[in-house]
Amino acid sequence: MHIVLEGRVVTGFKVGAKYVSMSPYNIILTELIDEEPYPGTLNIEINKTYEELIKECTPSTIRSLIVSGVKKGGFYYWFGKIPEIPNEWVLVIRPYLSKHKPNIIEIISAHNLREKLSLTDGKPLKIKIYCADFMSL
């Protein structure tokens, strides 16, 4: 099953690059998207909370990690497609320890999506996301 999310691009806290580049996360993300991820995330404000999204479309999860004795949060994730780049999978995530409002999700790709799609804050974006049951088909 899949759903289409509609949202708008927003600026984040500029910490996505830190986490995407952190060794344990980078390894996990590279495995999931089958490419080295761009060091950063694209933040999208959607018209529902991530809790509502989880109820509508079950995510997969990555458990929290302990790195050098420090707990690093896990995340919910969905595989997704952006209509303007139909041949590329993206990862839509919501970190467990996110400081974003509940209606913000993040997109991870092998590319800088702001540049590739000429995105600026406020620009609308549609993303087709696949629920966890998609993976069992």
Secondary structure, 3 states (H helix, E strand, C coil): CEEEEEEEEECCCCCHHHHHHCHHHHHHHHHHHCCCCCCCCEEEEECCCHHHHHHHCCCEEECCEEECCEEECCEEEEEEECCCCCCCEEEEEEECCCCCCCCEEEEECCCCHHHHCCCCCCCEEEEEEECHHHHHC
